[in-house]
Amino acid sequence: DVLPGSLRRLYYQVLNFGMIVSSALMIWKGLMVVTGSESPIVVVLSGSMEPAFHRGDLLFLTNRIEDPIRVGEIVVFRIEGREIPIVHRVLKIHEKQNGDIKFLTKGDNNAVDDRGLYKRGQHWLEKKDVVGRICALYWNSDYLNE
């Protein structure tokens, strides 16, 4: 017997923990590849999209580049200089003659569009700003119990 019993148990616990963490990371990376999104699952953090989504809801995203963005579609986007992605609906689309598409978003529960959220001088979002599009929702009823 090389290792005493308590040391062996600690060694196995550390190995099990390492396997759990590495499995979670592999699942996350696999979801990134399958969905094409850098963040395949996001949590709604505000009430700006109520009644469609509530705080605490889990949104499953996809981000296939070949699919065009449409008015009414709900997208998750990231603003340069901000860490937290935003979940809002596409309000208007502006297509240039060269085929480039820009779009404007707005939260369903907000009075005005998102231009005030965009970085200074930015009036439209581009496809590169999109983290993903909603493909499924997990409704979180915990917020009803608060």
N, CA, C and O atoms as a DFTB+ gen file, in Angstrom:
584 C
 N C O
     1  1       0.838      -1.181       0.000
     2  2       0.000       0.000       0.000
     3  2       0.883       1.244       0.000
     4  3       1.606       1.509       0.960
     5  1       0.810       2.003      -1.094
     6  2       1.664       3.174      -1.255
     7  2       1.067       4.389      -0.547
     8  3       1.788       5.114       0.139
     9  1      -0.248       4.623      -0.703
    10  2      -0.898       5.786      -0.111
    11  2      -1.792       5.366       1.043
    12  3      -2.482       4.351       0.951
    13  1      -1.791       6.133       2.133
    14  2      -2.747       5.847       3.214
    15  2      -4.175       6.088       2.729
    16  3      -4.376       6.795       1.741
    17  1      -5.156       5.520       3.398
    18  2      -6.556       5.578       2.970
    19  2      -7.097       6.988       2.798
    20  3      -7.753       7.265       1.795
    21  1      -6.845       7.882       3.735
    22  2      -7.402       9.230       3.650
    23  2      -6.775      10.016       2.491
    24  3      -7.457      10.807       1.839
    25  1      -5.499       9.803       2.237
    26  2      -4.824      10.476       1.134
    27  2      -5.335       9.941      -0.207
    28  3      -5.493      10.693      -1.169
    29  1      -5.585       8.650      -0.255
    30  2      -6.120       8.035      -1.474
    31  2      -7.514       8.581      -1.780
    32  3      -7.820       8.895      -2.930
    33  1      -8.363       8.696      -0.746
    34  2      -9.705       9.252      -0.947
    35  2      -9.635      10.696      -1.453
    36  3     -10.391      11.072      -2.349
    37  1      -8.749      11.494      -0.896
    38  2      -8.572      12.871      -1.346
    39  2      -8.132      12.898      -2.806
    40  3      -8.631      13.702      -3.593
    41  1      -7.212      12.032      -3.159
    42  2      -6.726      11.933      -4.532
    43  2      -7.875      11.604      -5.487
    44  3      -7.978      12.212      -6.553
    45  1      -8.735      10.656      -5.123
    46  2      -9.876      10.283      -5.958
    47  2     -10.904      11.421      -6.044
    48  3     -11.498      11.630      -7.102
    49  1     -11.119      12.149      -4.960
    50  2     -12.042      13.279      -4.984
    51  2     -11.547      14.375      -5.922
    52  3     -12.333      14.957      -6.669
    53  1     -10.249      14.654      -5.885
    54  2      -9.679      15.661      -6.778
    55  2      -9.801      15.201      -8.230
    56  3     -10.143      16.000      -9.102
    57  1      -9.527      13.928      -8.499
    58  2      -9.687      13.392      -9.853
    59  2     -11.140      13.470     -10.330
    60  3     -11.394      13.864     -11.468
    61  1     -12.090      13.099      -9.472
    62  2     -13.508      13.165      -9.834
    63  2     -13.932      14.601     -10.132
    64  3     -14.652      14.849     -11.099
    65  1     -13.494      15.534      -9.312
    66  2     -13.818      16.940      -9.534
    67  2     -13.241      17.410     -10.873
    68  3     -13.917      18.098     -11.638
    69  1     -12.006      17.040     -11.147
    70  2     -11.373      17.405     -12.413
    71  2     -12.124      16.830     -13.606
    72  3     -12.249      17.495     -14.634
    73  1     -12.623      15.608     -13.485
    74  2     -13.379      14.988     -14.574
    75  2     -14.719      15.690     -14.785
    76  3     -15.165      15.841     -15.923
    77  1     -15.362      16.117     -13.705
    78  2     -16.634      16.834     -13.815
    79  2     -16.426      18.169     -14.524
    80  3     -17.179      18.521     -15.432
    81  1     -15.404      18.905     -14.107
    82  2     -15.116      20.206     -14.720
    83  2     -14.754      20.029     -16.193
    84  3     -15.260      20.768     -17.038
    85  1     -13.901      19.078     -16.514
    86  2     -13.506      18.891     -17.910
    87  2     -14.678      18.397     -18.757
    88  3     -14.770      18.756     -19.931
    89  1     -15.570      17.589     -18.201
    90  2     -16.762      17.144     -18.941
    91  2     -17.670      18.329     -19.241
    92  3     -18.189      18.449     -20.351
    93  1     -17.867      19.208     -18.254
    94  2     -18.708      20.392     -18.466
    95  2     -18.114      21.280     -19.559
    96  3     -18.845      21.791     -20.408
    97  1     -16.817      21.463     -19.542
    98  2     -16.161      22.277     -20.569
    99  2     -16.298      21.646     -21.953
   100  3     -16.519      22.353     -22.936
   101  1     -16.169      20.324     -22.037
   102  2     -16.329      19.646     -23.327
   103  2     -17.756      19.777     -23.848
   104  3     -17.959      19.983     -25.045
   105  1     -18.747      19.661     -22.965
   106  2     -20.142      19.822     -23.376
   107  2     -20.367      21.241     -23.885
   108  3     -21.002      21.435     -24.922
   109  1     -19.845      22.246     -23.155
   110  2     -20.001      23.642     -23.563
   111  2     -19.362      23.895     -24.934
   112  3     -19.971      24.522     -25.801
   113  1     -18.145      23.411     -25.122
   114  2     -17.457      23.585     -26.408
   115  2     -18.211      22.860     -27.526
   116  3     -18.304      23.370     -28.642
   117  1     -18.739      21.691     -27.235
   118  2     -19.530      20.956     -28.221
   119  2     -20.778      21.724     -28.616
   120  3     -21.129      21.773     -29.794
   121  1     -21.461      22.334     -27.630
   122  2     -22.628      23.160     -27.934
   123  2     -22.243      24.362     -28.787
   124  3     -23.000      24.763     -29.672
   125  1     -21.077      24.936     -28.529
   126  2     -20.605      26.080     -29.327
   127  2     -20.431      25.676     -30.790
   128  3     -20.790      26.426     -31.698
   129  1     -19.879      24.490     -31.008
   130  2     -19.654      24.015     -32.375
   131  2     -20.987      23.713     -33.067
   132  3     -21.196      24.106     -34.214
   133  1     -21.874      23.024     -32.376
   134  2     -23.153      22.624     -32.966
   135  2     -24.034      23.830     -33.284
   136  3     -24.668      23.871     -34.338
   137  1     -24.078      24.821     -32.371
   138  2     -24.977      25.969     -32.548
   139  2     -24.352      27.109     -33.342
   140  3     -25.069      27.953     -33.879
   141  1     -23.024      27.145     -33.423
   142  2     -22.348      28.249     -34.091
   143  2     -22.331      29.512     -33.268
   144  3     -22.013      30.580     -33.791
   145  1     -22.665      29.423     -31.994
   146  2     -22.735      30.584     -31.111
   147  2     -21.630      30.520     -30.073
   148  3     -21.331      29.455     -29.533
   149  1     -21.024      31.674     -29.796
   150  2     -19.985      31.724     -28.766
   151  2     -20.568      31.517     -27.374
   152  3     -19.843      31.180     -26.438
   153  1     -21.864      31.716     -27.236
   154  2     -22.559      31.530     -25.966
   155  2     -23.892      30.840     -26.250
   156  3     -24.903      31.516     -26.442
   157  1     -23.910      29.507     -26.280
   158  2     -25.119      28.785     -26.698
   159  2     -26.292      28.859     -25.717
   160  3     -27.427      28.561     -26.087
   161  1     -26.025      29.251     -24.479
   162  2     -27.081      29.377     -23.476
   163  2     -26.876      30.701     -22.748
   164  3     -25.772      30.995     -22.290
   165  1     -27.942      31.503     -22.642
   166  2     -27.871      32.750     -21.894
   167  2     -29.049      32.835     -20.940
   168  3     -30.074      32.183     -21.141
   169  1     -28.893      33.645     -19.900
   170  2     -29.942      33.873     -18.912
   171  2     -30.460      35.293     -19.098
   172  3     -29.675      36.231     -19.237
   173  1     -31.769      35.449     -19.101
   174  2     -32.369      36.775     -19.199
   175  2     -32.147      37.487     -17.866
   176  3     -32.490      36.962     -16.807
   177  1     -31.569      38.687     -17.931
   178  2     -31.196      39.410     -16.715
   179  2     -32.093      40.595     -16.392
   180  3     -32.026      41.132     -15.286
   181  1     -32.939      41.018     -17.344
   182  2     -33.785      42.185     -17.073
   183  2     -35.201      41.925     -17.563
   184  3     -35.487      40.884     -18.155
   185  1     -36.075      42.877     -17.310
   186  2     -37.465      42.763     -17.722
   187  2     -37.764      43.455     -19.035
   188  3     -38.930      43.686     -19.356
   189  1     -36.730      43.795     -19.810
   190  2     -36.933      44.564     -21.045
   191  2     -37.670      43.796     -22.132
   192  3     -38.186      44.411     -23.066
   193  1     -37.736      42.479     -22.042
   194  2     -38.434      41.682     -23.058
   195  2     -39.735      41.072     -22.541
   196  3     -40.315      40.205     -23.195
   197  1     -40.196      41.515     -21.381
   198  2     -41.477      41.001     -20.889
   199  2     -42.596      41.498     -21.782
   200  3     -42.520      42.634     -22.249
   201  1     -43.605      40.734     -22.039
   202  2     -43.953      39.456     -21.445
   203  2     -43.366      38.231     -22.158
   204  3     -43.613      37.104     -21.730
   205  1     -42.595      38.427     -23.233
   206  2     -42.042      37.272     -23.962
   207  2     -41.086      36.468     -23.092
   208  3     -41.178      35.242     -23.026
   209  1     -40.165      37.163     -22.425
   210  2     -39.183      36.513     -21.556
   211  2     -39.130      37.251     -20.230
   212  3     -39.313      38.467     -20.164
   213  1     -38.876      36.488     -19.177
   214  2     -38.792      37.051     -17.832
   215  2     -37.388      36.832     -17.270
   216  3     -36.648      35.966     -17.737
   217  1     -37.036      37.624     -16.269
   218  2     -35.732      37.441     -15.628
   219  2     -35.585      36.004     -15.145
   220  3     -36.494      35.433     -14.543
   221  1     -34.428      35.444     -15.421
   222  2     -34.157      34.068     -15.001
   223  2     -34.441      33.018     -16.057
   224  3     -34.019      31.872     -15.906
   225  1     -35.148      33.377     -17.126
   226  2     -35.398      32.418     -18.207
   227  2     -34.080      32.047     -18.883
   228  3     -33.209      32.897     -19.069
   229  1     -33.942      30.786     -19.246
   230  2     -32.770      30.326     -19.997
   231  2     -33.129      30.296     -21.475
   232  3     -34.153      29.736     -21.866
   233  1     -32.282      30.900     -22.286
   234  2     -32.500      30.916     -23.721
   235  2     -31.415      30.100     -24.399
   236  3     -30.230      30.282     -24.118
   237  1     -31.807      29.215     -25.276
   238  2     -30.873      28.414     -26.053
   239  2     -30.733      29.080     -27.416
   240  3     -31.725      29.391     -28.074
   241  1     -29.489      29.292     -27.828
   242  2     -29.211      30.080     -29.026
   243  2     -28.617      29.247     -30.141
   244  3     -28.012      28.199     -29.915
   245  1     -28.807      29.743     -31.349
   246  2     -28.121      29.239     -32.519
   247  2     -27.642      30.461     -33.291
   248  3     -28.182      31.552     -33.111
   249  1     -26.652      30.298     -34.135
   250  2     -26.134      31.449     -34.878
   251  2     -25.592      31.009     -36.232
   252  3     -24.400      31.141     -36.509
   253  1     -26.476      30.489     -37.065
   254  2     -26.065      30.088     -38.408
   255  2     -25.920      31.333     -39.265
   256  3     -26.881      32.082     -39.441
   257  1     -24.750      31.556     -39.789
   258  2     -24.427      32.773     -40.533
   259  2     -25.254      32.893     -41.806
   260  3     -25.597      34.000     -42.223
   261  1     -25.575      31.765     -42.424
   262  2     -26.280      31.812     -43.710
   263  2     -27.742      32.252     -43.574
   264  3     -28.344      32.662     -44.567
   265  1     -28.324      32.180     -42.382
   266  2     -29.717      32.578     -42.196
   267  2     -29.824      34.095     -42.088
   268  3     -29.128      34.701     -41.273
   269  1     -30.681      34.721     -42.893
   270  2     -30.820      36.183     -42.818
   271  2     -31.543      36.610     -41.537
   272  3     -32.395      35.887     -41.021
   273  1     -31.194      37.774     -41.045
   274  2     -31.871      38.342     -39.884
   275  2     -33.137      39.027     -40.381
   276  3     -33.115      39.737     -41.386
   277  1     -34.247      38.808     -39.664
   278  2     -35.542      39.325     -40.107
   279  2     -36.157      40.233     -39.029
   280  3     -35.869      40.090     -37.841
   281  1     -36.993      41.150     -39.463
   282  2     -37.747      41.994     -38.537
   283  2     -38.637      41.094     -37.676
   284  3     -39.290      40.186     -38.190
   285  1     -38.661      41.347     -36.386
   286  2     -39.465      40.554     -35.457
   287  2     -38.697      39.435     -34.789
   288  3     -39.142      38.897     -33.776
   289  1     -37.554      39.077     -35.338
   290  2     -36.725      38.018     -34.764
   291  2     -36.059      38.520     -33.479
   292  3     -35.697      39.692     -33.376
   293  1     -35.905      37.636     -32.518
   294  2     -35.243      37.994     -31.266
   295  2     -33.797      37.546     -31.350
   296  3     -33.501      36.381     -31.612
   297  1     -32.894      38.506     -31.119
   298  2     -31.461      38.234     -31.196
   299  2     -30.802      38.573     -29.872
   300  3     -31.308      39.381     -29.092
   301  1     -29.671      37.943     -29.638
   302  2     -28.813      38.272     -28.506
   303  2     -27.576      38.914     -29.109
   304  3     -26.917      38.320     -29.962
   305  1     -27.257      40.129     -28.666
   306  2     -26.139      40.847     -29.246
   307  2     -25.245      41.424     -28.168
   308  3     -25.651      41.594     -27.018
   309  1     -24.038      41.716     -28.562
   310  2     -23.055      42.277     -27.650
   311  2     -22.608      43.631     -28.199
   312  3     -22.320      43.772     -29.387
   313  1     -22.559      44.607     -27.321
   314  2     -22.103      45.952     -27.659
   315  2     -20.633      46.061     -27.277
   316  3     -20.221      45.629     -26.201
   317  1     -19.854      46.644     -28.175
   318  2     -18.428      46.841     -27.898
   319  2     -18.266      47.651     -26.607
   320  3     -18.879      48.704     -26.434
   321  1     -17.426      47.134     -25.712
   322  2     -17.187      47.807     -24.434
   323  2     -18.100      47.344     -23.316
   324  3     -17.943      47.786     -22.178
   325  1     -19.047      46.468     -23.606
   326  2     -19.954      45.935     -22.579
   327  2     -19.777      44.434     -22.484
   328  3     -19.646      43.745     -23.496
   329  1     -19.775      43.943     -21.283
   330  2     -19.557      42.516     -21.047
   331  2     -20.820      41.682     -21.262
   332  3     -20.754      40.577     -21.800
   333  1     -21.955      42.208     -20.845
   334  2     -23.184      41.416     -20.798
   335  2     -23.958      41.534     -22.106
   336  3     -24.253      42.645     -22.545
   337  1     -24.294      40.408     -22.736
   338  2     -25.094      40.453     -23.966
   339  2     -26.530      40.898     -23.681
   340  3     -27.021      40.759     -22.561
   341  1     -27.189      41.428     -24.693
   342  2     -28.547      41.963     -24.575
   343  2     -29.481      41.132     -25.451
   344  3     -29.131      40.766     -26.573
   345  1     -30.666      40.839     -24.932
   346  2     -31.688      40.068     -25.653
   347  2     -32.801      41.029     -26.058
   348  3     -33.558      41.491     -25.205
   349  1     -32.907      41.333     -27.351
   350  2     -33.963      42.230     -27.843
   351  2     -34.437      41.808     -29.227
   352  3     -33.817      40.978     -29.892
   353  1     -35.553      42.401     -29.640
   354  2     -36.190      42.075     -30.917
   355  2     -35.709      43.020     -32.019
   356  3     -35.476      44.203     -31.773
   357  1     -35.563      42.486     -33.235
   358  2     -35.181      43.305     -34.386
   359  2     -36.393      44.149     -34.782
   360  3     -37.474      43.626     -35.052
   361  1     -36.187      45.459     -34.809
   362  2     -37.261      46.409     -35.084
   363  2     -37.271      46.847     -36.554
   364  3     -38.329      46.909     -37.180
   365  1     -36.101      47.145     -37.093
   366  2     -35.974      47.598     -38.480
   367  2     -34.728      46.997     -39.100
   368  3     -33.758      46.694     -38.405
   369  1     -34.764      46.826     -40.417
   370  2     -33.591      46.349     -41.164
   371  2     -33.254      47.388     -42.220
   372  3     -34.134      47.948     -42.875
   373  1     -31.966      47.629     -42.368
   374  2     -31.470      48.573     -43.381
   375  2     -30.496      47.808     -44.264
   376  3     -29.419      47.414     -43.818
   377  1     -30.883      47.600     -45.527
   378  2     -30.026      46.855     -46.452
   379  2     -29.385      47.812     -47.441
   380  3     -30.065      48.574     -48.128
   381  1     -28.054      47.756     -47.499
   382  2     -27.327      48.598     -48.450
   383  2     -27.366      47.945     -49.823
   384  3     -27.714      46.771     -49.958
   385  1     -27.005      48.720     -50.838
   386  2     -27.030      48.193     -52.211
   387  2     -26.003      47.089     -52.418
   388  3     -26.181      46.244     -53.295
   389  1     -24.925      47.080     -51.622
   390  2     -23.917      46.032     -51.760
   391  2     -24.317      44.741     -51.039
   392  3     -23.565      43.766     -51.052
   393  1     -25.506      44.731     -50.407
   394  2     -25.986      43.526     -49.738
   395  2     -25.751      43.497     -48.242
   396  3     -26.300      42.637     -47.553
   397  1     -24.945      44.421     -47.719
   398  2     -24.721      44.477     -46.275
   399  2     -26.021      44.830     -45.564
   400  3     -26.771      45.704     -45.997
   401  1     -26.265      44.130     -44.468
   402  2     -27.488      44.360     -43.710
   403  2     -27.127      44.907     -42.334
   404  3     -26.241      44.391     -41.653
   405  1     -27.829      45.958     -41.947
   406  2     -27.725      46.512     -40.599
   407  2     -29.133      46.505     -40.021
   408  3     -30.114      46.542     -40.764
   409  1     -29.230      46.457     -38.712
   410  2     -30.552      46.395     -38.109
   411  2     -30.598      47.139     -36.784
   412  3     -29.575      47.382     -36.145
   413  1     -31.809      47.493     -36.395
   414  2     -32.093      48.228     -35.167
   415  2     -32.916      47.324     -34.261
   416  3     -33.794      46.602     -34.732
   417  1     -32.633      47.360     -32.963
   418  2     -33.327      46.492     -32.015
   419  2     -34.060      47.320     -30.963
   420  3     -33.827      48.519     -30.809
   421  1     -34.957      46.634     -30.241
   422  2     -35.717      47.271     -29.171
   423  2     -36.241      46.179     -28.244
   424  3     -36.660      45.117     -28.706
   425  1     -36.219      46.435     -26.964
   426  2     -36.845      45.532     -26.007
   427  2     -38.358      45.693     -26.075
   428  3     -38.850      46.817     -26.175
   429  1     -39.104      44.594     -26.023
   430  2     -40.565      44.650     -26.114
   431  2     -41.178      45.541     -25.035
   432  3     -42.208      46.176     -25.261
   433  1     -40.547      45.585     -23.870
   434  2     -41.070      46.326     -22.729
   435  2     -40.460      47.722     -22.618
   436  3     -40.720      48.430     -21.645
   437  1     -39.655      48.127     -23.598
   438  2     -39.017      49.441     -23.588
   439  2     -39.810      50.418     -24.452
   440  3     -40.447      50.023     -25.429
   441  1     -39.763      51.697     -24.083
   442  2     -40.503      52.722     -24.816
   443  2     -39.784      53.141     -26.104
   444  3     -40.436      53.535     -27.071
   445  1     -38.458      53.060     -26.126
   446  2     -37.683      53.533     -27.288
   447  2     -36.751      52.432     -27.782
   448  3     -36.522      51.435     -27.097
   449  1     -36.213      52.636     -29.000
   450  2     -35.290      51.658     -29.574
   451  2     -33.955      51.678     -28.818
   452  3     -33.775      52.450     -27.877
   453  1     -33.031      50.821     -29.245
   454  2     -31.783      50.599     -28.507
   455  2     -30.632      51.518     -28.886
   456  3     -29.512      51.308     -28.419
   457  1     -30.863      52.513     -29.704
   458  2     -29.747      53.374     -30.119
   459  2     -29.026      53.988     -28.931
   460  3     -27.825      54.248     -29.010
   461  1     -29.717      54.220     -27.855
   462  2     -29.089      54.740     -26.639
   463  2     -28.166      53.741     -25.962
   464  3     -27.312      54.127     -25.164
   465  1     -28.329      52.461     -26.271
   466  2     -27.467      51.413     -25.706
   467  2     -26.217      51.171     -26.540
   468  3     -25.185      50.748     -26.020
   469  1     -26.318      51.442     -27.840
   470  2     -25.190      51.180     -28.742
   471  2     -24.032      52.107     -28.400
   472  3     -24.217      53.128     -27.739
   473  1     -22.837      51.743     -28.856
   474  2     -21.675      52.601     -28.593
   475  2     -21.857      53.945     -29.292
   476  3     -22.611      54.065     -30.257
   477  1     -21.159      54.936     -28.791
   478  2     -21.281      56.300     -29.314
   479  2     -21.044      56.326     -30.833
   480  3     -20.049      55.797     -31.329
   481  1     -21.969      56.946     -31.546
   482  2     -21.849      57.062     -32.995
   483  2     -22.410      55.882     -33.762
   484  3     -22.497      55.937     -34.989
   485  1     -22.796      54.812     -33.074
   486  2     -23.353      53.632     -33.738
   487  2     -24.876      53.752     -33.752
   488  3     -25.493      53.949     -32.705
   489  1     -25.481      53.634     -34.931
   490  2     -26.929      53.754     -35.043
   491  2     -27.599      52.442     -35.426
   492  3     -28.814      52.303     -35.289
   493  1     -26.818      51.484     -35.904
   494  2     -27.340      50.186     -36.337
   495  2     -26.399      49.090     -35.849
   496  3     -25.211      49.331     -35.632
   497  1     -26.938      47.887     -35.678
   498  2     -26.117      46.714     -35.395
   499  2     -25.794      46.004     -36.699
   500  3     -26.501      46.155     -37.695
   501  1     -24.718      45.227     -36.681
   502  2     -24.355      44.401     -37.826
   503  2     -24.345      42.947     -37.385
   504  3     -24.400      42.650     -36.192
   505  1     -24.277      42.054     -38.344
   506  2     -24.293      40.622     -38.041
   507  2     -23.156      40.207     -37.106
   508  3     -23.306      39.263     -36.330
   509  1     -22.034      40.900     -37.175
   510  2     -20.891      40.578     -36.317
   511  2     -21.184      40.843     -34.839
   512  3     -20.507      40.297     -33.968
   513  1     -22.183      41.674     -34.550
   514  2     -22.553      41.986     -33.167
   515  2     -23.432      40.901     -32.538
   516  3     -23.586      40.856     -31.318
   517  1     -24.006      40.032     -33.367
   518  2     -24.960      39.025     -32.895
   519  2     -24.227      37.840     -32.270
   520  3     -23.348      37.238     -32.886
   521  1     -24.606      37.521     -31.042
   522  2     -24.088      36.342     -30.337
   523  2     -24.905      35.121     -30.734
   524  3     -24.369      34.021     -30.859
   525  1     -26.206      35.320     -30.932
   526  2     -27.057      34.201     -31.309
   527  2     -28.500      34.636     -31.465
   528  3     -28.866      35.781     -31.199
   529  1     -29.308      33.679     -31.908
   530  2     -30.745      33.879     -32.071
   531  2     -31.458      32.813     -31.254
   532  3     -30.962      31.697     -31.095
   533  1     -32.608      33.166     -30.749
   534  2     -33.334      32.268     -29.869
   535  2     -33.847      31.060     -30.667
   536  3     -34.523      31.217     -31.683
   537  1     -33.514      29.860     -30.188
   538  2     -34.073      28.657     -30.820
   539  2     -34.921      27.861     -29.837
   540  3     -35.712      27.013     -30.250
   541  1     -34.764      28.128     -28.525
   542  2     -35.575      27.441     -27.517
   543  2     -35.538      28.240     -26.224
   544  3     -34.637      29.048     -25.998
   545  1     -36.534      28.000     -25.383
   546  2     -36.665      28.705     -24.120
   547  2     -36.915      27.704     -23.017
   548  3     -37.708      26.774     -23.170
   549  1     -36.227      27.901     -21.894
   550  2     -36.560      27.153     -20.689
   551  2     -37.162      28.150     -19.729
   552  3     -36.473      29.054     -19.256
   553  1     -38.438      27.999     -19.435
   554  2     -39.145      28.928     -18.580
   555  2     -38.757      28.677     -17.135
   556  3     -38.824      27.544     -16.658
   557  1     -38.352      29.722     -16.439
   558  2     -37.926      29.612     -15.048
   559  2     -39.033      30.139     -14.150
   560  3     -39.242      31.350     -14.078
   561  1     -39.737      29.263     -13.473
   562  2     -40.864      29.666     -12.623
   563  2     -40.415      30.139     -11.245
   564  3     -41.257      30.563     -10.454
   565  1     -39.130      30.085     -10.924
   566  2     -38.654      30.511      -9.610
   567  2     -38.990      31.958      -9.329
   568  3     -39.246      32.310      -8.178
   569  1     -38.998      32.812     -10.346
   570  2     -39.258      34.219     -10.123
   571  2     -40.716      34.475      -9.736
   572  3     -41.024      35.521      -9.165
   573  1     -41.620      33.530     -10.041
   574  2     -43.008      33.680      -9.631
   575  2     -43.150      33.482      -8.124
   576  3     -44.095      33.990      -7.521
   577  1     -42.235      32.761      -7.522
   578  2     -42.318      32.434      -6.107
   579  2     -41.669      33.472      -5.213
   580  3     -41.743      33.360      -3.990
   581  1     -41.031      34.487      -5.798
   582  2     -40.359      35.504      -4.975
   583  2     -41.316      36.519      -4.449
   584  3     -40.911      37.441      -3.740
